[in-house]
Amino acid sequence: MTYSVAVAGASGYAGGEVLRLLSAHPNFTVTTVTAHSNAGQRLGDVQPHLRSLADLVLQPTTAEVLDGHDVVFFALPHGASGALSEQLGASTLAIDCGADHRLTSKTDWDEFYGGDFAEPWVYGVPELLTVSGKQRDNLVGATRIAAPGCNASTVALSLAPGIAADVIEAFDIVTVLAVGPSGAGKSAKVHLLGSELMGSANPYAVGGTHRHIPEIKQALRGAGAGDDITVSFTPVLVPMSRGILATSTARLQPGMTEADVRSAWELAYASEPFVHVLPAGQFPRSADTLGANTCLIGLAVDEDAGRVVVVAALDNLVKGTAGAAIQSANIALGLPETTGLSTDGVAP
């Protein structure tokens, strides 16, 4: 079966990546692309790498343009998709790559985002452990899906197995991420200029202010963490266009061993096509995941510190955003989960 697809925000990085993946998907046909300031232009003029879709003309991002499609992907700034999505037909599968529908707590939304609080949608991280199984189960038949924040899903996938198996404590989680600037979107900002980034590593949102913190806590609570969860989260911009390398540490529960740790993570992801735990002593590089819908995880136990160390790598635009959105859409529609998605990256 073939589904008609519209992509809102097609001129941005996330929208462009959704389109790149959709162009090779056998069950999705992109019929409509929309933008704001770029409306009226050919897609190929603003996304010149998308040769197979280049002749599509960007239309205004309105509910009238988007409604009537089988599937709509939103790749808009936060606060922009909530009102639009309310106007779509109930049978339309809508997937939001922005933040509007991720958080279940209005208090968290008000503190970290502000503006109108939109209804939370089904969270689009299929492999994420929950107290009843995996998030995949909640995606079957869904018509409203919130794709994850790239940093948030990286950390959640890194630590959820340890939380669910009760081998690590949820109190005193520390995570530091090296991230590419494409995660911040395509809008021109001084701190994202090449001249500011090249040859430098730049921390930002330091001291518990990053917007993905409540999303991480929400995901880990869903895996069994209690209300005493704390997350110290520090992202660092590094001079690579895309990718995330997250180093997360957490306290071991008393009596837990390295064998307990490895067993928890390997059991959690043993049958997953896109989340792979590396053999003991191996750790991923961000480059190993570029262009792929994979999350690679390396594990170690720091016995002196009594902490587990999890190093995770993924492509923020693929597994962190567009790939997760399409993977979730496949599940919702009853298609094979891996359709249109690759585990193979691009090298060098």
N, C-alpha and C positions, 0 to 999 in steps of 0.2 A: 504494500500500500504506500502511496505517496501523499505527503502532507504539504500544503502550501504554508510558507513561512514569511513573516515580516520581521525585520530587525530594526529596532528603534535605536538611534544613536550610532548609526553605521559608520560615521566618519571618525570615531574615536578608536583608541587602541583595543578596548574590550570588544566593541562592535566589529572591528576589523578582524579580530581573532575568531569570533563566532562565525563570521562569514567565511573565513579561510577553511575552517573545519566543516562547515555546512556544504561548501562547494564540492566536497568529496563524499558526502553522505548520500547513500542510495535511496533513502526514504524521504528526504527533505528537499523541497524545491523552493529556493528563495525567489519570491515574486515581487517583494516590496522592501525598499530600504528607505529610512528616513533620517533626517538630520535637522539641526536648527539653523545656524548661520550658513551652512553649506548647502541648504536646500536649493534645488534647481541645477546643481552641478552633476556631472557624471560621476558615478562611484569611482571609476578608474582615475579621475583627476585628483581625488583626495586619498584613495587607497590604491596607488599604482601597482602594487604587488598582486592585487586580486584580478588577474587577467581574465579569468573565466566569467566574472561578474561585472566587468568594467563598464558595460553599456547600460546598466541599470541607472536610472536617474533618481537622485535623492529627493524625496518628497518631504513636505513639512511633517513634523511629529505631532499628529493629532489623533484623537480617538477615531475619527471618521476614516482616516487613512489606514489605521491599524486593524480596525474591526473587520470581521469576516474572514480572517485567515484561520487556518487550523492551529497554528503555533505562532506565538509572538515572543521574541526575545527582546527584553529591555536592557540597553547598555547606556544608561543615562546617569547623570550626577545624582547624588542622594537628594531626595525631596521631589524629584521630577516624575517618578513613575507611579506614585501612589494614586493620585487623582486620575491619571490616564487609565490605569488598569481597572479602576472601578467601572469604567464605561465599556469594557469589553464584554462580549457575550459569555455566559457562564460555561459554555462548552469549549471555549477557546483555551488551549493550554498556554498559559503565560508563565514565562521564566524571567525573573528579574536578576540581572547581574549586578545591580546596585544594592545599596544598603537598606532601602525603604522597608522591606518586609522580613528582615532577618531576626530582629530582636523581639522577644515576647514581653519585655518589660518597658512600659512607657517611661518609667523613672530613668532607666538606662538610656533610652533614646533622648530624653530631654537633657540629660547630663552630657552626653557625648556627641549628639548631633543637633538637636533642636528643630523647631518647626513642627508641622503636623505629624502625628504618630499614625502610621498605617497599620492595617491588620497584618499580623504575622502569618507568613506562608510556610509550607513544608520546607524544611531546611535541606538543601541540595548537596549533601555529602554522603553518598550511599554507603561508604565503608565505615562511617563513624559508629562506634559502639554505643548502644543505649542499654538501659537496664532490662529491656525486654528482647534485645537482639541487636539489629543494626538499623540504621536510618533508612536503608534501602527499602525495608518493609513499608515504611510510611509514604514512600514515593509511588508505589504501585497505584495507578489510577488517579493520581493527583492532577488537578487542573491549575494549581497555583503553586509555584516553586520559587524559593529564594535561593539563588546561587550564593556560595559563601564569599566572605572576604578572604583574599588569598593568604594573608598572614595568619588569619584566624584559623583557617582550615589546616594550614601547615602545622601549627602548634597543637591543634586538637587531635589530628591524626598521629602526631608524635607521642602524645601522652595518654590518650583515652584507653589504650590497652592496659597500661599500668594502673589506672584508676579503676577500671572495671574488674581487674583481677585482684585488686587490693594489695598490690606489691609496692606501690608508692603512695606517699601522702599528698593530699591536694593543697595542704598548707605549705607556703614557701616555695612555690614554683618560680623558677627564674628562666627567662628565655631571651636570647639575643639573636636578632635576625640580620643577615646581610641581604639587602634587597635591591633589585634593579628599579630605576625610576619610572619605568612604564606602569608600575602599579599605582602611581599617582595620577595617571591620566595624561591626556595629550595637550591640555591647556598650558600655555606658555607661563612659566614661573621662574623667577631668577635663580632659585636654589636648584632647579632642575636643568639649567643650561649646561651644555657640554663643558664650557670653560670653568664652571663651578665644580663639576663632578670629576673631570679627568684628573687622575693622579691623587685623588683624595677619597677618604671615607668620612661620611658626614652623618652623625647621629641626629635624630629628630624625634619629636613627640616623647621626650624623655620625662621620666617621673610619673608614670601612670596616666598619661593624657591621651594615648593613642585610642582611636575609635574602635579598634578591633578587640580591646580588652574585654568588654562585656560579652562580646560574641564568643570569645574563647571560654570564659567562665560558664556561659550558658551551655555550650557544647559539652564541657567536662562535667557539669552538674547532670546533664542528661546521661552521662556514662556512669554516674554513681557518686560523684564528688558531693560533699556536704556544703553547707552554707559557710563553712570556715575557709573555703578556698581563697587563696591569694595568688596573684600572678604579677610578677615584676617583668614587664615587657619593654624591651628597648630595640627599636629598629634602627638600622644603619644603612644609609644609601651608599652604594658602591658603584664604581664605573663599569657596569654591565647593563645592557639595555633591558634585559629581562632575566628573571630567575630569583629564587629565594634559597638561602642556606640558613636553616634555623638550628641553633644549638640550645636545647632545653634541658634543664636539670631539675630533679625533684628528689626529696628525701625518700630513702628506702624505708618501708615498714620494718619494724623490728623482726629479726630472724630471716629476712629475705636474702637470697643468694643470687649470684649472677645467673645460675641455671633457672631460677624462678623468673627472673626478669626476661631472659631470652624465650622461655616457654610462653610467657604471657603475650609477647608481641608476635611470636611466630604463629601461635594458635589463632590470634585475632586476624591475621592477614594471610593465612596459609592458602586460601582459595581465591584471594582477590586478584583480579587481572591487572589492576593499576597501582596497587600499593605493595611494595616489595621490601621485605626485611633482608638486609645483606648479611652474609656470613660473618661470624665473629672475627673481629680485627679489621673489617672493611668499613669504610665510610664514604658516603656519596659526595660528588662534586655537583655544583649547580649545573655545570655544562653537560652532565650526563642526562639531563632531563629536558634540554631545550627542544621545543616543538612537540614534545610527547605528553601524553595524558598520564604520566607516571609520577608517583611519589616514592622516592627511595629513602630508606631509613637504616642508619647504623646505630648500634647500641654498645654501651660500655658501662661498667660499674666502677665508680671512684670509691674504693673501699675506705680510704682514709677519711674522706669527707662524708661517707655514708649516703652517697647520692647516685642515682642513675643518670647517665648522660645520653641524650638522644639527639642525633644529628640527622636532620631531614632536608631533602632537596626536592624542589619541584619548580616547574615553569609557572610563574605567577599568572601569565595570560592563558595558559592551557589548563592544567589540572587545578590551578588556583582560581580560575574564572570560567572561561568559555568551554573548556573540556568538561568541567564539572557540570555546567549547565546542560550541555548536550547529553552527557551520560545520564543525568537525571531525567531529561526529556525522553530518552530511549526507554528507561524503566517505566515511566508514567504511561507511555503509549504501548507497552508490552512488546517492544522491539528488543532484540539481543542487546545487552548493555554496552557491548564493545563496538557497536556499529558506528562506522565513521571515525573511530578514534584509534590512535596508534600508541604502542608502548616504545617505539623506536624514536630516539632523539636525533639531533643533527650534530655532526662533528666534522671537522674541528670547530 
